[in-house]
Amino acid sequence: MEQSTPLIKILFEHRDNILKAEKYNEKEFEHFIELLKEAEHKRKVIIHEIENVGEISVEKLHEIIKIPRQDLELNIEYLKELGSLKSIGLESRFFQKILENNEIEGLFPNVSIIRDKNLCCGCGLCVSVCPVNAINYLDDSVDINEDICFKCGLCFACCPRSFFPKVLKTLREGINFNTKFTDHLNNYYKVFTANTNDEQIKEIAQDGGIVTSLLKVAFQEKIIDGALAVGSVNDTHKPLPKFVKDTNELLETAGTRYTNSPSLKILHDSKKSNNLAIVGTPCMMQALKKISYYPLNQPFYNNITLKIGLFCMESFNYRDIVDLLNNEFQKSPEEVKKMDIDKGKFFLFYKDGSSESIPIKRIKQYGRLGCFFCDDLTSEQADISVGSIGSDSGWSTVIIRTQKGAEIFQKALDLQLINAKEIKEEDKSFISISRISKSKQKIYTETTRPKMIEQEAYIRRKNFEEVPKGLTAEMVNLEAQRCLQCGRPLCITGCPVNIEIPGFIRLLSLKKYHEAIQFIKNFNLLPAVCGRVCPQESQCEQTCLLNSLGEPIAIGYMERFIADWERANKLKECPDCKATNNIKVAIIGSGPAGLTCASELAKEGYEVTIFEAFHKGGGVLVYGIPEFRLPKDIVKEEIETLEMINVKIKYNSIIGKILTIKELRDMGYKAFFIGVGAGLPMFLKIPGLNLNGVLSANEFLTRSNLMKAYMFPEYDTPIKVGKRVTVIGGGNVALDSARTALRLGAEEVFLVYRRSEVEMPARKEEYHHAQDEGIMFQFLTNPVKFIGDENGNVKQMEVIKMRLGEPDKSGRRRPIPIENSEYLIDTDTVIIAVGANANPILTRSIPELKLNKWGYIEVDENAKTNLEGIFAGGDIVTGSATVISAMGAGKKAANAIIQYLLNG
Ligand code: FAD
């Protein structure tokens, strides 16, 4: 047998520290190592065979290594999660990323996954299994003492969130009983509704008093000599794990509480019990199941005799329960006697005998983030599960799953400690438990984030057709089901216009497309635009909980899908609008900020007119972002929706030149929103700027996009692109210019950026697209001067190499020139895309308007300027930013304008 696998080796290396921690004595430690050796040996054999066979076929392996099939599958899953099966294409879902990004030594270089607050289920088992007492569970989260931790990873192996193999979920091993199976309840023998006859238990019980009654029987019959339950110290709503050694102590426990109690934290201290009962939530039952397989329970926790699982939709941190009581009921914990969930409602029973309830939906927003990953309502891994769903008030639903569970339940019946009525599969309550249980099930571990179908790079680099083609309905359906539908959706807070993202994803998962587009239009009238150009990766998708385990939900792709579905079906959904109130509001600029402000006001019945300088609406969406990223027909159609809700658009109307705000006021406009953007190109102050062939990205893109130079000769707009084009900059504008130049016929396109790839502000997706199309990048390089030929045409650019220093105000590392590193780049066209300045035409016409030193309009937190009735938002306030942030500003300003017009 193999003597020294990495896990065993590292445990041996730290043997002295482990024994010093006094958690395990020498004999226990040796025994543990022996058991580990056995398990590790099995895994070594599997790896060896897999490497020999060169492919992963469980059947074949099963034939070769005579290990039971389920056993084999579980070990494969474990090895995969350790990153050991990468060579055969089995990627670890959770662990690999951690391994790749790690420099710390140890078998499990970074065990931080177990203390990720977004992920932790709060079972507390990691505290018990840590052999050197490096882990503590304080204030609702795990804390690791890095000085003591030696990265053995036993905590990772036991954590139900790090991974919980699917095979393990339905494993019937050890059940040895005539059970049935349903997808939604897992293995079970019989289901009952029951309540206690014991008056003392009735006093402390939440529902039917079944858990306490079963423990009482188990103590009386000497089936157990100890139990892990929850007790309370000062506050009954702040339960703490409690080891109970007899029936008297049992009556001091707190009964079911909705606040999380990390009971398994004291599992190790309960070694003194020979036959231990554990009462806990589904995650705790999963944790115990996991250690029973990957032999961490042996020799320490083989005293677990009975597992009583609780139904659990989600649990709460103590602070959140206090907030829930305060916000939803205006009550403090001291006033509350007990809480209950019944028939879709959350009840509070007060000490004065009264009670109140709210719909259960309302409490979801207070749930622990880690609970939203959980797919088990009924504690499927317990011997017997107890909960209130499916039973009347004062009764509990009991699911008997194992022989042990059945025996205890029968004993309680025989002793007439409880009353019970069987619930059959066809009964309403059985169906209701199954339905709710199904709603909690997840598929996020079974599928991966989809990739959009795209035009091949070698084809698209020569045309202006859109690059990505979107997702299919099947892909969207699967992806929508991957969404956790968490009760506290961080994606909404990540979205500047606060779209209720889980709501539209849920409709997509039900294939209710019509409802989904209607739903989204209530928040955003430009979904086809946002689905294409929003930097979701740094907004809604960045805050998605699934980031803790892998890839976030593809929110942007789904938004694009539903908007495209609407267009393909020639529908034009409009949000509901109030009847007109005849109050006129003027919006200046038809970029995303102006369009959003206009739609929000129109919905409320205001008479809105947009004044736009150009002959087309959309701002940067039409003159900046190229066709291959955002087809102009799409922008046009989304603007048409706005016109359908009565927004008027006056094109070719430069406010500040043709009309002034004062004149608009005289025409009866009561409030104004300025969204004129940051369209003034910024230039580099270096020699040679005036040479022919040196142009701003603004001019280059406007000619190509707005004036359709790319459609020459159909549109007769001249545009000159040389053979060797150099673009300066690292944002979206630079990438758009480079890719446009390529499509207009440039043979080689270089992008020169003074910082490194990491600091590039452009969207990652677009950067990868550009790379695939053949754009060449020169990072850490800055132009010094442009050099012309005898005819005044640019022919070369002198550049200098840069290095990165300390971070500047933007948080990005400052580029510093490297002395004497100048060199020349041959180029015949230079496009400068180093940023833009505030558009000054309008602001110059209102000298009283307060601007900052860069010429951007100053506003307060409600988008209000220093002038009466004038509001502003978007790039003209923030400087060049993003479409969605401009939309968020437009929305905020609309709310402020409404308040202003209502209250004066
Ligand atoms: P703008 O979109 O600039 O609209 C301002 C409008 O006001 C224009 O239509 C202008 O003609 C009009 N106007 C100006 N002065 C007057 C006047 N005096 N009277 C009447 N009308 C006037 N963001 C992303 O999120 N994702 C991207 O992929 C992305 N790519 C980009 C690519 C390029 C090339 C550029 C230039 C920007 C990109 N952005 C991107 C940034 C984004 O487009 C802007 O942040 C956003 O459009 C700003 O919206 P806005 O409404 O404030 O201004």
Boltz pocket constraint, residues with backbone or C-beta under 6 A from the ligand:
constraints:
  - pocket:
      binder: B
      contacts: [[A, 532], [A, 533], [A, 534], [A, 535], [A, 588], [A, 589], [A, 590], [A, 591], [A, 592], [A, 593], [A, 594], [A, 611], [A, 612], [A, 613], [A, 614], [A, 616], [A, 617], [A, 618], [A, 619], [A, 620], [A, 621], [A, 624], [A, 625], [A, 626], [A, 653], [A, 654], [A, 655], [A, 656], [A, 675], [A, 676], [A, 677], [A, 678], [A, 679], [A, 701], [A, 732], [A, 733], [A, 736], [A, 763], [A, 839], [A, 841], [A, 842], [A, 873], [A, 874], [A, 875], [A, 876], [A, 879], [A, 880], [A, 881], [A, 882], [A, 883], [A, 884], [A, 886]]
      max_distance: 6.0
